[in-house]
């Protein structure tokens, strides 16, 4: 393995139409700490936070290139001295650390404590698309809203998920259904409506219309938990 690392990054926060908004770069191979893994990245995805970071910042040239990217799936090639959860050649997936160099690179260092084994029933492309939106949906439902995984406890409960066709919304619908909740999701165009129905939402309403009236039409008078997603 070489000491240099291929990556895609930028030196300036520029409009995406500018050819320099992304550049092929070479940088040093990441070093790893005691609890870090060095991962050969084999799949990544693009999240809204990536676009925000890329376009929101100074237009002057930075001394060092910025490499973005949250989600990744890949193979462990080296482990830190205190690592106990993974070993070389393990397949892993994760949403990385905002304070560290991103996943749009050939190799990335990541703390093993925020890493999981790649599901064997998913392709690399499928696995790379899930970590950040999956974590966001899970934390929103089961940590922030304190919902239970107990299907019996959730019997008769309904949740309204705003923007059900978005990345987080799509994951939230599936997780809420697994937990036994009745899911009302919003969508506004035919493709989004079809997608939300494919995810088995119990009902779909239009977020461009009066939500209260539509909920009353579904005979729902009081919805305590509402999850708004991007």
Rosetta silent file (secondary structure, phi, psi, omega in degrees, C-alpha in Angstrom):
SEQUENCE: XXXXXXXXXXXXXXXXXXXXXXXXXXXXXXXXXXXXXXXXXXXXXXXXXXXXXXXXXXXXXXXXXXXXXXXXXXXXXXXXXXXXXXXXXXXXXXXXXXXXXXXXXXXXXXXXXXXXXXXXXXXXXXXXXXXXXXXXXXXXXXXXXXXXXXXXXXXXXXXXXXXXXXXXXXXXXXXXXXXXXXXXXXXXXXXXXXXXXXXXXXXXXXXXXXXXXXXXXXXXXXXXXXXXXX
SCORE:     score description
SCORE:     0.000 S_00000001
   1 L     0.000  131.079 -178.672    0.000    0.000    0.000 S_00000001
   2 L   -71.548  165.503  177.635    1.384    3.410   -1.018 S_00000001
   3 L   -87.283   -7.039 -179.764    1.855    6.318    1.392 S_00000001
   4 E  -103.984  153.865 -173.502   -0.264    8.601   -0.797 S_00000001
   5 E  -127.113  123.091  176.181   -4.042    8.697   -0.887 S_00000001
   6 E   -78.769  139.653 -179.934   -6.210    9.580   -3.889 S_00000001
   7 E  -152.810  167.994  171.799   -9.193   11.778   -3.078 S_00000001
   8 E  -116.382  122.771 -177.196  -11.721   14.220   -4.483 S_00000001
   9 E  -152.138 -162.337 -179.735  -11.730   17.560   -2.707 S_00000001
  10 E  -154.861  156.150  177.496  -11.538   21.314   -3.139 S_00000001
  11 L  -104.396  -15.779  179.820   -9.458   24.332   -2.122 S_00000001
  12 L  -135.542  149.234  173.790  -12.270   26.896   -2.431 S_00000001
  13 L   -85.410   97.872 -172.671  -15.995   26.900   -1.646 S_00000001
  14 L  -119.744  161.710  173.789  -17.245   27.514   -5.175 S_00000001
  15 L   -60.330  147.844 -176.687  -20.525   27.098   -7.104 S_00000001
  16 L   -62.663  -21.804  178.361  -20.960   23.572   -8.424 S_00000001
  17 L   -72.116  -16.654  179.933  -20.911   25.002  -11.965 S_00000001
  18 L   -78.701  129.305 -178.468  -17.280   26.026  -11.458 S_00000001
  19 H   -61.267  -18.543  179.067  -14.882   23.330  -12.739 S_00000001
  20 H   -93.214    7.348  179.690  -12.704   23.853   -9.651 S_00000001
  21 H   -66.914  -23.899  170.462  -15.547   23.088   -7.227 S_00000001
  22 L  -138.244  142.282  179.368  -14.086   19.570   -7.087 S_00000001
  23 E  -136.718  146.961  169.620  -10.561   18.474   -7.922 S_00000001
  24 E   -76.060  125.942 -176.307   -8.689   15.190   -8.064 S_00000001
  25 E  -131.421  161.869  172.268   -6.033   15.454   -5.385 S_00000001
  26 E  -119.979  130.682  179.392   -3.255   13.407   -3.805 S_00000001
  27 E  -137.270  173.266  179.983   -2.726   13.619   -0.054 S_00000001
  28 E   -67.566  145.524  174.828   -0.924   11.715    2.647 S_00000001
  29 L   -60.940  133.008 -177.061   -2.335    8.374    3.708 S_00000001
  30 L   -60.007  142.043  171.688   -4.344    8.958    6.897 S_00000001
  31 L   -85.362  157.720 -179.418   -2.692    8.074   10.176 S_00000001
  32 L  -121.696  143.372  175.793   -4.695    6.025   12.667 S_00000001
  33 L   -88.392 -173.658 -175.564   -5.076    6.385   16.408 S_00000001
  34 L   -60.479  -35.473 -177.672   -5.399    3.634   18.993 S_00000001
  35 L  -104.905   14.821 -175.994   -9.125    3.096   18.328 S_00000001
  36 E   -95.167  154.529  169.243   -9.038    3.831   14.583 S_00000001
  37 E  -112.132  143.985  167.058   -9.464    1.686   11.522 S_00000001
  38 E   -99.992  118.439 -173.087   -7.849    2.407    8.185 S_00000001
  39 E  -113.187  132.085  168.952  -10.522    1.560    5.622 S_00000001
  40 E   -82.354  112.316 -173.218  -10.172    1.086    1.884 S_00000001
  41 E   -76.882  129.689 -178.026  -13.288    2.901    0.705 S_00000001
  42 E  -119.539   -9.223  177.161  -15.342    0.998   -1.866 S_00000001
  43 E  -162.393  139.968  176.956  -18.592    2.967   -1.915 S_00000001
  44 E  -137.329  167.848  173.132  -19.815    6.425   -0.862 S_00000001
  45 L  -136.735  168.359 -179.132  -22.991    8.471   -1.175 S_00000001
  46 L  -110.209  128.479  178.442  -23.846   12.173   -1.300 S_00000001
  47 L  -114.767  160.155  176.970  -25.949   13.773    1.430 S_00000001
  48 H   -53.003  -35.826 -179.292  -27.409   17.299    1.704 S_00000001
  49 H   -62.145  -31.192  177.325  -24.796   18.084    4.365 S_00000001
  50 H   -63.509  -42.670 -179.232  -22.090   17.460    1.737 S_00000001
  51 H   -68.426  -36.534  178.639  -23.588   20.098   -0.556 S_00000001
  52 H   -64.362  -44.659 -178.850  -23.910   22.573    2.339 S_00000001
  53 H   -65.316  -40.750 -177.421  -20.272   22.117    3.365 S_00000001
  54 H   -64.963  -40.795 -173.308  -19.033   22.399   -0.205 S_00000001
  55 H   -96.116  -12.156 -174.671  -20.847   25.655   -1.027 S_00000001
  56 L  -106.046   97.907  179.165  -20.850   27.358    2.384 S_00000001
  57 L   171.217 -171.823 -176.495  -17.511   28.899    3.185 S_00000001
  58 L   -73.878  152.044  179.158  -14.847   31.330    2.089 S_00000001
  59 L   -92.479   -7.747  176.743  -13.979   31.795   -1.558 S_00000001
  60 L   -76.042  154.204 -175.566  -10.262   32.306   -0.830 S_00000001
  61 L   -72.532  132.518  177.973   -7.989   29.354   -1.372 S_00000001
  62 L   -82.644  153.839 -179.700   -7.350   27.131    1.642 S_00000001
  63 L   -67.557  -33.307 -179.451   -3.842   25.946    2.495 S_00000001
  64 L  -127.593  145.285 -177.399   -4.989   22.325    2.508 S_00000001
  65 L   -68.504  147.639  175.801   -7.737   20.691    0.433 S_00000001
  66 E   -96.640  125.884  176.341  -11.088   19.881    2.018 S_00000001
  67 L  -111.308  119.752 -178.851  -12.303   16.311    1.484 S_00000001
  68 L  -103.230 -174.291 -178.167  -15.990   15.803    2.254 S_00000001
  69 L   117.263  123.418  178.898  -18.199   12.721    2.385 S_00000001
  70 L   -99.940  -62.186 -172.684  -20.030   11.104    5.285 S_00000001
  71 E   -74.576  143.516  176.881  -21.231    7.677    4.240 S_00000001
  72 E  -155.705  150.796  169.465  -18.822    4.911    3.346 S_00000001
  73 E  -134.937  139.406 -177.066  -18.586    1.191    2.909 S_00000001
  74 E  -174.378 -164.868 -175.662  -15.275   -0.584    2.558 S_00000001
  75 E  -118.550  133.084  177.489  -12.668   -3.048    3.799 S_00000001
  76 E   -70.143  128.851  177.980  -10.483   -2.697    6.889 S_00000001
  77 E  -112.800  -19.657  179.857   -6.797   -2.755    5.967 S_00000001
  78 E  -156.214  147.442 -179.537   -5.234   -1.749    9.299 S_00000001
  79 E  -126.626  150.953  177.039   -6.360   -1.422   12.920 S_00000001
  80 L   -73.067  167.751 -173.235   -5.158    0.674   15.861 S_00000001
  81 L   -65.462  -24.843 -178.400   -3.460   -0.832   18.897 S_00000001
  82 L  -103.013    7.756 -178.062   -6.622   -0.664   21.064 S_00000001
  83 L   -73.043  134.566  178.842   -9.092   -1.954   18.464 S_00000001
  84 L  -129.602  -11.458 -172.191  -11.123   -4.983   19.511 S_00000001
  85 L   -91.504  -27.627 -176.525  -14.229   -4.824   17.326 S_00000001
  86 L  -137.928  162.105  179.869  -12.756   -5.305   13.854 S_00000001
  87 L  -137.337  165.981  178.065   -9.753   -6.834   12.142 S_00000001
  88 L   -54.752  143.112 -179.186   -8.138   -6.504    8.696 S_00000001
  89 L    81.756   -3.159  174.176  -10.299   -7.703    5.774 S_00000001
  90 L   -70.085  141.744  174.182  -13.570   -7.061    7.646 S_00000001
  91 E   -88.425  129.533 -175.919  -16.262   -5.353    5.573 S_00000001
  92 E  -134.594  160.551  171.901  -17.583   -2.237    7.348 S_00000001
  93 E  -140.375  158.015 -175.355  -19.961    0.687    6.877 S_00000001
  94 E  -173.911  161.953  163.747  -20.345    3.963    8.740 S_00000001
  95 E  -107.727  122.292 -168.159  -21.204    7.656    8.730 S_00000001
  96 L   -75.705 -166.937 -175.958  -17.942    9.379    9.549 S_00000001
  97 L  -101.209  124.892 -177.274  -16.825   12.161   11.839 S_00000001
  98 L   -59.035  -26.094 -176.448  -17.412   15.754   10.691 S_00000001
  99 L   -83.098   -4.763 -177.291  -14.109   16.808   12.283 S_00000001
 100 L  -116.721  165.987  178.964  -12.068   14.391   10.170 S_00000001
 101 L   -60.003  140.937 -170.661  -11.293   14.052    6.484 S_00000001
 102 L   -79.626 -174.033 -172.013  -14.275   12.645    4.584 S_00000001
 103 L   -88.329   -2.930  179.283  -15.016    9.463    2.685 S_00000001
 104 L   -78.914   56.264 -176.235  -14.481   10.822   -0.840 S_00000001
 105 E  -151.239  165.055 -178.245  -11.052    9.232   -0.825 S_00000001
 106 L   -69.553  -39.441  178.568   -9.336    5.936   -1.503 S_00000001
 107 E  -131.033  146.283  179.859   -8.512    5.363    2.173 S_00000001
 108 E  -141.964  142.480  173.331  -10.080    6.847    5.309 S_00000001
 109 E   -98.363  138.529 -176.770   -9.364    6.601    9.019 S_00000001
 110 E  -149.480  143.568  177.885  -12.386    6.223   11.295 S_00000001
 111 E   -67.665  127.095 -175.829  -12.965    5.415   14.956 S_00000001
 112 H   -63.065  -18.411 -176.922  -14.082    1.793   15.166 S_00000001
 113 H   -76.891   -6.891  172.840  -16.678    2.734   17.812 S_00000001
 114 H  -114.843   20.731 -175.848  -18.864    4.423   15.181 S_00000001
 115 E  -113.772  149.552  174.701  -18.472    1.581   12.667 S_00000001
 116 E  -132.025  162.333  175.435  -20.631   -1.461   11.977 S_00000001
 117 E   -71.563  137.624 -179.776  -20.258   -4.633    9.901 S_00000001
 118 L   -64.489  128.781  176.197  -21.637   -4.269    6.386 S_00000001
 119 L   -59.342  133.764 -175.997  -24.958   -6.131    5.959 S_00000001
 120 L   -75.100  -16.459 -177.777  -24.377   -9.125    3.737 S_00000001
 121 L   -92.865    8.934  178.940  -27.742   -8.788    1.991 S_00000001
 122 L  -116.721  145.969  171.952  -26.953   -5.359    0.530 S_00000001
 123 L   -73.873  167.639  178.039  -24.852   -4.380   -2.463 S_00000001
 124 H   -60.064  -39.768 -179.928  -22.055   -1.868   -1.959 S_00000001
 125 H   -64.382  -42.861  179.685  -24.217    0.809   -3.584 S_00000001
 126 H   -66.432  -43.758 -178.160  -27.156    0.061   -1.292 S_00000001
 127 H   -64.724  -38.727 -177.387  -25.031   -0.081    1.829 S_00000001
 128 H   -67.266  -21.393 -176.369  -23.282    3.209    1.058 S_00000001
 129 L   -86.650   -5.590 -168.489  -26.618    5.038    0.820 S_00000001
 130 L  -101.092  -41.036 -164.669  -27.888    4.141    4.295 S_00000001
 131 H   -49.360  -55.684 -173.392  -25.638    5.096    7.270 S_00000001
 132 H   -69.101  -46.566  179.491  -26.289    8.833    7.771 S_00000001
 133 H   -67.913  -34.763  178.504  -29.991    8.851    6.874 S_00000001
 134 H   -65.858  -44.847  178.079  -30.486    5.595    8.776 S_00000001
 135 H   -64.034  -42.349 -179.508  -28.825    6.935   11.919 S_00000001
 136 H   -61.852  -44.864  179.372  -30.739   10.213   11.689 S_00000001
 137 H   -65.059  -44.297 -179.504  -34.071    8.422   11.358 S_00000001
 138 H   -61.959  -48.206 -178.392  -33.262    5.975   14.158 S_00000001
 139 H   -64.617  -37.189  179.576  -32.110    8.671   16.573 S_00000001
 140 H   -64.480  -43.782 -176.263  -35.132   10.842   15.767 S_00000001
 141 H   -76.277  -50.122 -167.148  -37.623    8.053   16.402 S_00000001
 142 H  -101.849  -11.102  174.626  -36.137    6.074   19.251 S_00000001
 143 H  -109.984  -55.384 -178.744  -33.981    8.628   21.066 S_00000001
 144 H   -70.468  -46.059  179.299  -35.537   12.078   20.506 S_00000001
 145 L   -88.108   -8.043  176.757  -39.167   10.895   20.374 S_00000001
 146 L    55.748   36.636  175.625  -38.418    8.029   22.791 S_00000001
 147 L   -72.663  157.347 -178.688  -40.549    5.558   20.840 S_00000001
 148 L  -100.717  153.398  171.702  -40.402    1.906   21.810 S_00000001
 149 L   -83.279   -6.859 -177.595  -39.502   -1.092   19.667 S_00000001
 150 L   -74.800  110.985 -177.128  -42.252   -2.999   21.494 S_00000001
 151 L   -60.057  -36.557 -179.444  -45.015   -3.563   18.923 S_00000001
 152 L   -66.472  -38.913  178.703  -47.592   -4.126   21.661 S_00000001
 153 L   -67.344  -27.128 -177.312  -46.749   -0.779   23.299 S_00000001
 154 L   -91.923   -0.325 -179.405  -47.117    0.954   19.952 S_00000001
 155 L   -59.409  127.594  179.550  -50.496   -0.564   19.143 S_00000001
 156 L    86.357   -3.391 -179.816  -52.907    2.215   18.229 S_00000001
 157 L   -91.000  145.131 -179.480  -50.172    4.868   17.931 S_00000001
 158 E  -125.308  141.041  175.246  -49.814    7.028   14.828 S_00000001
 159 E  -125.926  139.379  175.946  -46.852    9.075   13.632 S_00000001
 160 E  -102.525  121.349 -179.245  -46.838   11.798   10.990 S_00000001
 161 E  -111.164  113.171  179.607  -43.634   11.902    8.932 S_00000001
 162 E   -78.928  134.736 -177.834  -43.126   15.088    6.917 S_00000001
 163 L    62.716   58.932 -177.663  -41.380   14.555    3.551 S_00000001
 164 L   -65.914  -18.750 -178.691  -41.719   10.805    3.607 S_00000001
 165 L   -88.637   -5.983  178.066  -40.031   10.426    0.212 S_00000001
 166 L   -73.949  176.196 -177.870  -36.764   12.031    1.354 S_00000001
 167 H   -60.573  -53.343  179.338  -33.755   10.064    2.503 S_00000001
 168 H   -66.912  -41.890  179.391  -34.452   10.317    6.236 S_00000001
 169 H   -60.121  -40.923  179.051  -38.196   10.067    5.688 S_00000001
 170 H   -61.044  -42.472  178.166  -37.822    6.884    3.669 S_00000001
 171 H   -69.637  -39.418 -177.996  -35.833    5.259    6.458 S_00000001
 172 H   -63.939  -39.252  177.644  -38.174    6.587    9.148 S_00000001
 173 H   -57.965  -48.439 -176.498  -41.232    5.066    7.468 S_00000001
 174 H   -66.184  -41.658  179.331  -39.643    1.625    7.404 S_00000001
 175 H   -66.433  -41.874  179.726  -38.370    1.812   10.983 S_00000001
 176 H   -64.917  -38.074  177.515  -41.701    3.070   12.294 S_00000001
 177 H   -65.794  -40.034  177.848  -43.547    0.277   10.504 S_00000001
 178 H   -62.595  -31.170 -179.843  -41.156   -2.294   11.988 S_00000001
 179 L   -83.325   -2.379  174.374  -41.955   -0.849   15.415 S_00000001
 180 L    90.716   13.247  179.687  -45.668   -1.345   14.804 S_00000001
 181 L   -85.378  154.449  168.179  -46.788    2.264   14.386 S_00000001
 182 E   -81.835  126.978 -173.418  -49.410    3.531   11.994 S_00000001
 183 E  -111.311  120.916  169.162  -47.499    5.787    9.598 S_00000001
 184 E  -106.435  123.140 -177.704  -48.944    8.846    7.892 S_00000001
 185 E  -121.687  150.568  177.254  -46.390   10.320    5.489 S_00000001
 186 E  -101.499  145.801  175.051  -46.451   13.434    3.334 S_00000001
 187 L  -160.637  154.674 -172.118  -45.588   13.577   -0.358 S_00000001
 188 L  -126.867  -20.844  179.933  -46.678   15.935   -3.113 S_00000001
 189 L  -115.449  161.423 -173.975  -45.794   14.637   -6.581 S_00000001
 190 H   -55.538  -41.587 -179.467  -46.765   11.351   -8.266 S_00000001
 191 H   -65.962  -42.590  179.613  -43.293    9.789   -8.040 S_00000001
 192 H   -65.428  -41.619  178.832  -42.929   10.684   -4.352 S_00000001
 193 H   -62.444  -43.897  179.624  -46.420    9.389   -3.578 S_00000001
 194 H   -62.484  -39.309 -179.257  -45.697    6.123   -5.386 S_00000001
 195 H   -66.635  -44.597  179.718  -42.427    5.722   -3.466 S_00000001
 196 H   -63.672  -39.030  175.956  -44.030    6.343   -0.082 S_00000001
 197 H   -64.817  -37.163  178.068  -46.761    3.844   -0.896 S_00000001
 198 H   -63.355  -30.339  178.459  -44.093    1.317   -1.900 S_00000001
 199 L   -79.698    0.156  174.315  -42.562    1.773    1.569 S_00000001
 200 L    76.281   29.932  170.708  -45.931    0.686    3.037 S_00000001
 201 L   -61.841  144.811 -177.353  -47.005    3.964    4.620 S_00000001
 202 L   -74.712  -28.470  176.709  -50.565    3.547    5.863 S_00000001
 203 E  -156.112  153.112  179.529  -51.688    6.841    4.328 S_00000001
 204 E  -125.502  131.260  175.437  -50.172    9.649    2.273 S_00000001
 205 E  -125.848  164.001 -173.615  -51.129   13.336    2.515 S_00000001
 206 L   -95.522  119.558 -179.116  -49.919   16.433    0.659 S_00000001
 207 L   -75.397   -3.395  173.662  -47.661   18.791    2.638 S_00000001
 208 L   -89.885   -5.751  179.364  -48.607   21.634    0.296 S_00000001
 209 L  -110.818  177.136 -178.707  -52.186   21.411    1.500 S_00000001
 210 L   -66.487  110.350 -176.790  -53.812   21.893    4.913 S_00000001
 211 H   -67.592  -38.536 -177.242  -52.352   19.089    7.043 S_00000001
 212 H   -62.720  -46.356  178.965  -54.901   19.429    9.829 S_00000001
 213 H   -60.861  -41.681 -179.523  -57.854   19.023    7.473 S_00000001
 214 H   -67.242  -37.274  176.937  -56.237   16.020    5.826 S_00000001
 215 H   -67.261  -39.716  177.220  -55.520   14.420    9.194 S_00000001
 216 H   -63.881  -35.763  177.265  -59.109   15.001   10.276 S_00000001
 217 H   -62.415  -29.857  177.444  -60.245   13.357    7.045 S_00000001
 218 L   -86.559    6.622  179.233  -58.276   10.291    8.159 S_00000001
 219 L    66.840   32.903  175.193  -60.140   10.502   11.500 S_00000001
 220 L  -111.297  113.678 -176.259  -56.990   11.516   13.370 S_00000001
 221 L   -98.019  -23.347 -176.044  -57.699   14.349   15.789 S_00000001
 222 L  -146.647  112.246  179.284  -54.514   14.391   17.824 S_00000001
 223 L  -113.778  102.457 -174.155  -51.069   13.333   16.579 S_00000001
 224 L   -70.069  -39.708 -176.854  -48.604   13.748   19.460 S_00000001
 225 E  -105.804  127.319  176.686  -45.454   12.741   17.600 S_00000001
 226 E  -130.752  131.433  178.677  -44.487   14.367   14.342 S_00000001
 227 E  -113.128  113.516  177.953  -41.191   13.754   12.543 S_00000001
 228 E   -97.610  126.067 -178.097  -40.149   16.437   10.078 S_00000001
 229 L  -123.264  162.572  178.192  -37.386   15.370    7.701 S_00000001
 230 L   -88.907    0.000    0.000  -35.505   17.015    4.897 S_00000001
